[in-house]
Amino acid sequence: MVNLFFYGTLRHHQLLEIVLGRSVATLNISDVSLSNYIVMAVAEGPFPMISASPGSYVTGTIVRGLSEHEIARLTYYEAGFDYDLLPVKLVNGEEAKIYFPTTGAWTPDGPWDLSDWMFKWGQITCLAASEVMDGFGTIPSSQVAQWFGRIRARAASTINAQSSKHGTGTLNGRFEILERCRPYSKFFAVDDIKLCHETFSGDMTPPLQRAVFVASDAAVVLPYDPIEDRVLLVEQIRIGPIGRKDPVVWQMEPVAGVIDPGETAEEAAHREAFEEAGLHFNQLESAGECYASPGSSTDFFYLFVGLCHLPENLSNIGGCDYENEDIRSHIMAYSDLLAMAEASETASAPLTLLTYWLAHHRERLRRLL
């Protein structure tokens, strides 16, 4: 049996319960201190690190008598953060082990406060931890570490879903998830679901077997110059057409990207416009929000038109090197984009939606000048 000292996010009881797989009420747990160390925020993520600091004190939590299985669960979770389990002696004389960051793994970034972290990141982290721990015993911790950013983005999408604007006039009926498992989880995930649901007659269906492609919420923005009446599209290779065996695999689209955890859709739209096309928007116009294909996917889009200056000639290759993006920009007259849509040449659903949204609002936007 092992005593562990927690100084960071695992002091949050809900998170600790998810990782350990049992209630905090069943634990031998109390607050204690550790001398000659300090807890700092980490620049690379919303979690803390601990480092030596003579004369300083860290307030934390000791959990006594953890089993080998529980230590294995904790180590599996912490492996994604590049931490190692090492011994320490606490102020009260007790011996315990503590997860220390690997030297040089993280960049300290000022003080870290548990209450502030819980307010902004607690819910997202608990949802992400649930997905991480679902893989315990089946998915290598190295794979969890590789895709942890996507796991957190899926958790953030779950939170975003609670404030969606749609649903007026639809049935607020009963449904029951009988079984749910995740046989695939990397950049995207796939869930197998067995459910039953209320019908419009009030009955319940028999058990139904379904699958859902689990993605992350995205911001999609069409750059528009209301002075010159021009738009910008980006072109890049897309896996969807490849999977469908479409001979056209480089696609014309609006600027788009996943909304990072802790980021608003508007912030993501501004960030992606700069990363993909080097653009700065003067103003964002909301053009709605929608599922890409609610019968099979969680893909959810926040749509915008971004007002900006677009030069007549622009030769620009953009995208993030760390994501291996290779994106080419195209500037064209709005009339040419509309003609493309009328000729069924806009294969991207968000592009088609934004083209016609702009057709409806274009005169209003041009009068704003």
C-alpha positions as CSV (number, residue, x, y, z in Angstrom):
1,M,0.0,0.0,0.0
2,V,1.3,3.5,-0.9
3,N,0.7,7.0,0.3
4,L,0.5,9.7,-2.4
5,F,0.8,13.5,-2.1
6,F,-1.2,15.6,-4.6
7,Y,-0.4,19.2,-5.1
8,G,-2.3,20.0,-8.3
9,T,-5.4,19.1,-10.3
10,L,-5.9,15.8,-8.4
11,R,-6.8,17.8,-5.3
12,H,-10.1,18.3,-7.1
13,H,-12.2,15.4,-5.6
14,Q,-14.3,14.7,-8.7
15,L,-11.2,14.3,-10.9
16,L,-9.6,12.1,-8.3
17,E,-12.6,9.8,-8.1
18,I,-12.6,9.5,-11.9
19,V,-8.9,8.6,-12.0
20,L,-9.0,6.2,-9.0
21,G,-12.3,4.6,-9.9
22,R,-13.8,5.0,-6.5
23,S,-15.5,7.5,-4.2
24,V,-13.3,10.0,-2.2
25,A,-15.6,9.2,0.8
26,T,-13.9,5.7,1.0
27,L,-10.3,7.2,1.0
28,N,-8.0,8.0,3.9
29,I,-7.4,11.5,2.9
30,S,-6.3,14.8,4.5
31,D,-4.6,18.1,3.9
32,V,-0.8,18.3,4.5
33,S,2.2,20.4,3.5
34,L,5.5,19.8,1.8
35,S,8.4,22.1,2.5
36,N,11.0,23.5,0.1
37,Y,8.9,23.3,-3.0
38,I,6.7,25.6,-5.0
39,V,3.7,24.9,-7.4
40,M,3.7,26.9,-10.7
41,A,1.4,27.1,-13.6
42,V,2.6,25.5,-16.9
43,A,2.7,27.6,-20.1
44,E,1.9,24.5,-22.3
45,G,-1.3,23.6,-20.6
46,P,-3.9,24.2,-17.9
47,F,-2.2,22.2,-15.2
48,P,0.6,22.8,-12.6
49,M,4.2,21.6,-12.0
50,I,6.2,21.4,-8.9
51,S,9.8,22.5,-8.5
52,A,12.4,23.0,-5.7
53,S,12.2,26.3,-3.9
54,P,14.1,26.4,-0.5
55,G,12.0,28.0,2.2
56,S,8.7,27.7,0.4
57,Y,5.7,25.5,1.3
58,V,3.2,23.6,-0.8
59,T,-0.3,22.8,0.6
60,G,-1.7,19.6,-0.8
61,T,-3.5,16.4,-0.1
62,I,-2.3,13.0,1.1
63,V,-4.2,9.9,0.2
64,R,-3.0,6.9,2.3
65,G,-3.0,3.2,1.6
66,L,-3.5,3.2,-2.2
67,S,-3.4,-0.2,-3.9
68,E,-1.2,-1.3,-6.7
69,H,-4.2,-1.2,-9.1
70,E,-5.0,2.4,-8.0
71,I,-1.3,3.5,-8.4
72,A,-1.4,1.9,-11.9
73,R,-4.5,4.0,-12.7
74,L,-2.9,7.2,-11.5
75,T,0.3,6.5,-13.3
76,Y,-1.6,5.8,-16.5
77,Y,-3.4,9.1,-16.2
78,E,-0.3,11.1,-15.3
79,A,1.8,9.5,-18.1
80,G,0.1,11.8,-20.5
81,F,1.6,14.8,-18.7
82,D,5.2,13.4,-18.6
83,Y,5.4,13.0,-14.8
84,D,7.3,10.5,-12.7
85,L,6.4,9.1,-9.3
86,L,9.1,9.8,-6.7
87,P,9.4,9.7,-2.8
88,V,9.1,12.8,-0.5
89,K,8.9,13.4,3.2
90,L,6.1,15.8,4.3
91,V,6.1,18.4,7.0
92,N,4.3,16.2,9.4
93,G,6.9,13.5,9.0
94,E,4.9,11.1,6.8
95,E,6.5,9.6,3.8
96,A,4.7,9.7,0.5
97,K,5.2,9.6,-3.2
98,I,4.6,12.5,-5.6
99,Y,4.4,13.0,-9.3
100,F,7.3,15.2,-10.4
101,P,7.6,16.5,-13.9
102,T,10.4,15.2,-16.1
103,T,13.2,17.8,-16.2
104,G,12.6,20.3,-19.0
105,A,9.2,18.9,-19.9
106,W,7.3,22.1,-19.0
107,T,7.8,25.8,-18.9
108,P,6.8,27.5,-15.5
109,D,4.4,30.3,-16.0
110,G,3.6,32.1,-12.7
111,P,1.5,31.1,-9.7
112,W,-1.1,28.4,-10.0
113,D,-4.4,28.5,-8.0
114,L,-6.7,25.5,-7.6
115,S,-9.9,27.5,-7.3
116,D,-9.2,29.4,-10.5
117,W,-8.3,26.2,-12.3
118,M,-11.5,24.5,-11.1
119,F,-13.6,27.4,-12.3
120,K,-12.2,27.5,-15.8
121,W,-10.9,24.0,-16.4
122,G,-12.4,21.6,-13.9
123,Q,-15.4,20.4,-15.9
124,I,-13.4,20.0,-19.1
125,T,-10.7,18.1,-17.3
126,C,-13.1,15.7,-15.6
127,L,-14.8,14.9,-18.9
128,A,-11.5,14.4,-20.6
129,A,-10.3,12.2,-17.7
130,S,-13.4,10.0,-18.1
131,E,-12.4,9.3,-21.7
132,V,-8.7,8.8,-20.8
133,M,-9.6,6.3,-18.0
134,D,-12.0,4.4,-20.3
135,G,-8.8,3.4,-22.1
136,F,-7.0,2.0,-19.0
137,G,-5.9,-1.5,-19.7
138,T,-6.6,-1.3,-23.5
139,I,-5.0,1.8,-24.9
140,P,-1.3,2.5,-24.3
141,S,-0.6,5.6,-22.3
142,S,1.7,6.8,-25.0
143,Q,-1.3,7.0,-27.4
144,V,-3.3,8.8,-24.8
145,A,-0.5,11.4,-24.5
146,Q,-0.3,11.8,-28.3
147,W,-4.1,12.5,-28.6
148,F,-4.8,14.2,-25.3
149,G,-5.4,17.6,-27.0
150,R,-8.1,16.1,-29.1
151,I,-9.6,14.4,-26.0
152,R,-9.8,17.7,-24.3
153,A,-11.3,19.3,-27.4
154,R,-14.0,16.6,-27.4
155,A,-14.7,17.4,-23.7
156,A,-15.0,21.1,-24.5
157,S,-17.5,20.3,-27.3
158,T,-19.7,18.4,-24.8
159,I,-19.8,21.5,-22.6
160,N,-20.5,23.8,-25.6
161,A,-23.5,21.5,-26.5
162,Q,-25.3,22.6,-23.3
163,S,-25.8,26.1,-24.7
164,S,-26.8,25.4,-28.3
165,K,-29.5,27.6,-29.7
166,H,-31.5,25.2,-31.8
167,G,-34.4,22.9,-30.9
168,T,-37.5,25.1,-31.0
169,G,-40.5,23.0,-31.9
170,T,-38.8,19.6,-31.6
171,L,-39.9,16.7,-29.3
172,N,-38.2,16.8,-25.9
173,G,-38.6,13.1,-25.6
174,R,-37.1,10.3,-23.5
175,F,-34.1,8.2,-24.6
176,E,-32.0,5.7,-22.8
177,I,-28.4,4.7,-23.6
178,L,-28.3,0.9,-23.0
179,E,-24.7,0.4,-24.0
180,R,-21.9,2.7,-25.1
181,C,-18.3,1.8,-26.0
182,R,-15.5,3.6,-27.9
183,P,-13.6,1.1,-30.1
184,Y,-11.6,3.8,-31.8
185,S,-10.1,7.0,-30.4
186,K,-7.3,9.1,-31.9
187,F,-7.6,12.5,-33.7
188,F,-11.3,11.6,-34.0
189,A,-13.2,8.9,-32.2
190,V,-16.1,6.4,-33.0
191,D,-18.7,5.3,-30.5
192,D,-20.9,2.2,-30.7
193,I,-24.2,2.9,-29.0
194,K,-27.2,0.8,-28.2
195,L,-30.2,2.9,-27.3
196,C,-34.0,3.1,-27.3
197,H,-36.0,6.3,-27.6
198,E,-39.5,7.7,-27.4
199,T,-41.5,7.8,-30.6
200,F,-44.0,10.5,-31.7
201,S,-46.8,8.2,-30.6
202,G,-45.4,8.0,-27.1
203,D,-44.1,4.4,-27.2
204,M,-40.5,3.4,-26.8
205,T,-38.5,1.8,-29.6
206,P,-36.9,-1.6,-29.3
207,P,-33.1,-1.5,-28.7
208,L,-31.4,0.1,-31.7
209,Q,-27.7,-0.3,-32.6
210,R,-26.0,2.9,-33.9
211,A,-22.6,4.4,-34.4
212,V,-21.5,8.0,-34.2
213,F,-18.3,9.7,-35.4
214,V,-17.1,11.9,-32.5
215,A,-15.4,15.1,-33.6
216,S,-14.8,18.5,-32.0
217,D,-16.6,21.8,-32.5
218,A,-15.2,24.0,-35.2
219,A,-15.3,27.7,-36.2
220,V,-15.9,28.3,-39.9
221,V,-15.4,31.7,-41.4
222,L,-15.7,33.2,-44.9
223,P,-13.4,36.2,-45.3
224,Y,-15.2,39.0,-47.2
225,D,-14.1,42.4,-48.3
226,P,-17.2,44.6,-48.5
227,I,-15.4,47.4,-50.2
228,E,-14.0,45.4,-53.1
229,D,-16.8,42.8,-52.9
230,R,-14.3,39.9,-52.8
231,V,-14.0,36.7,-50.8
232,L,-11.1,34.4,-49.9
233,L,-11.3,30.6,-50.1
234,V,-8.6,28.2,-48.9
235,E,-7.6,25.1,-50.7
236,Q,-6.1,21.9,-49.1
237,I,-6.2,18.2,-49.5
238,R,-9.1,16.5,-47.6
239,I,-9.4,13.0,-46.3
240,G,-13.2,12.8,-46.8
241,P,-13.0,12.8,-50.6
242,I,-10.1,10.4,-50.4
243,G,-12.2,8.0,-48.3
244,R,-15.1,8.3,-50.7
245,K,-12.7,7.7,-53.7
246,D,-13.6,11.1,-55.1
247,P,-11.1,12.1,-57.9
248,V,-11.1,15.7,-56.5
249,V,-9.3,15.5,-53.2
250,W,-8.0,19.1,-53.0
251,Q,-11.1,21.1,-51.9
252,M,-12.1,24.8,-51.8
253,E,-13.4,25.8,-48.4
254,P,-13.9,28.7,-46.0
255,V,-11.2,29.2,-43.3
256,A,-12.0,26.7,-40.6
257,G,-10.5,24.9,-37.5
258,V,-11.2,23.1,-34.3
259,I,-12.2,25.3,-31.3
260,D,-9.5,24.8,-28.7
261,P,-10.5,24.1,-25.1
262,G,-10.9,27.4,-23.2
263,E,-11.4,29.3,-26.5
264,T,-14.6,30.9,-27.9
265,A,-15.8,30.2,-31.4
266,E,-15.0,33.9,-32.3
267,E,-11.4,33.5,-30.9
268,A,-10.9,30.4,-33.0
269,A,-12.2,32.2,-36.1
270,H,-9.7,35.0,-35.7
271,R,-6.8,32.5,-34.9
272,E,-7.5,30.3,-37.8
273,A,-7.8,33.2,-40.3
274,F,-4.3,34.3,-39.3
275,E,-2.8,30.8,-39.3
276,E,-4.4,29.7,-42.7
277,A,-4.4,32.9,-44.7
278,G,-2.5,35.6,-42.7
279,L,-5.7,37.6,-42.2
280,H,-6.9,40.0,-39.5
281,F,-10.7,40.6,-39.3
282,N,-12.1,44.0,-38.6
283,Q,-15.4,42.5,-37.6
284,L,-17.1,39.0,-37.4
285,E,-20.7,38.5,-38.4
286,S,-22.4,35.4,-37.0
287,A,-24.0,33.3,-39.7
288,G,-25.5,30.6,-37.5
289,E,-24.5,27.2,-36.0
290,C,-25.2,23.7,-37.2
291,Y,-24.4,20.0,-37.2
292,A,-22.6,18.8,-40.3
293,S,-24.6,15.5,-40.4
294,P,-26.6,14.9,-37.2
295,G,-27.5,11.4,-38.3
296,S,-23.9,10.1,-38.0
297,S,-21.5,12.7,-36.6
298,T,-21.1,15.1,-33.6
299,D,-19.4,17.6,-36.0
300,F,-20.8,21.0,-35.0
301,F,-19.9,24.3,-36.8
302,Y,-20.1,27.9,-35.7
303,L,-20.4,29.9,-38.9
304,F,-19.1,33.4,-39.5
305,V,-18.4,36.0,-42.2
306,G,-15.2,37.9,-41.4
307,L,-15.0,41.5,-42.7
308,C,-11.5,42.4,-43.8
309,H,-9.4,43.9,-46.6
310,L,-8.5,41.5,-49.4
311,P,-6.0,42.6,-52.0
312,E,-6.7,41.8,-55.7
313,N,-3.7,39.5,-56.0
314,L,-2.7,37.3,-53.2
315,S,-0.3,34.3,-53.5
316,N,-0.2,32.8,-50.1
317,I,0.6,29.3,-48.7
318,G,-0.4,29.1,-45.1
319,G,-1.1,26.6,-42.3
320,C,0.6,25.5,-39.2
321,D,3.9,23.5,-39.6
322,Y,3.3,21.5,-36.5
323,E,0.0,20.3,-37.9
324,N,1.6,19.6,-41.3
325,E,-0.9,21.9,-43.0
326,D,-0.4,23.0,-46.6
327,I,-3.1,25.6,-47.5
328,R,-3.3,27.8,-50.5
329,S,-5.4,31.0,-50.6
330,H,-7.7,32.1,-53.4
331,I,-9.3,35.5,-53.8
332,M,-12.2,36.0,-56.1
333,A,-15.2,38.3,-56.7
334,Y,-18.2,37.4,-54.7
335,S,-20.2,37.1,-58.0
336,D,-17.8,34.3,-59.1
337,L,-18.3,32.5,-55.8
338,L,-22.1,32.7,-56.2
339,A,-21.8,31.4,-59.7
340,M,-19.8,28.4,-58.3
341,A,-22.6,27.7,-55.8
342,E,-25.3,28.0,-58.5
343,A,-23.3,25.5,-60.6
344,S,-23.0,23.0,-57.7
345,E,-19.3,23.5,-57.6
346,T,-19.1,24.3,-53.9
347,A,-18.7,20.8,-52.5
348,S,-18.2,22.1,-48.9
349,A,-21.5,22.4,-47.1
350,P,-20.4,25.3,-44.9
351,L,-19.1,27.1,-48.0
352,T,-22.4,26.8,-49.7
353,L,-24.3,27.9,-46.6
354,L,-22.1,30.9,-46.2
355,T,-22.3,31.8,-49.8
356,Y,-26.1,32.1,-49.7
357,W,-26.0,33.7,-46.2
358,L,-23.8,36.4,-47.8
359,A,-26.1,36.8,-50.7
360,H,-28.9,37.7,-48.2
361,H,-26.8,40.0,-46.1
362,R,-24.3,41.4,-48.6
363,E,-26.0,44.8,-49.3
364,R,-26.4,45.3,-45.5
365,L,-22.7,44.7,-45.0
366,R,-21.7,47.0,-47.8
367,R,-23.8,49.8,-46.4
368,L,-21.9,49.5,-43.1
369,L,-18.9,51.2,-44.8
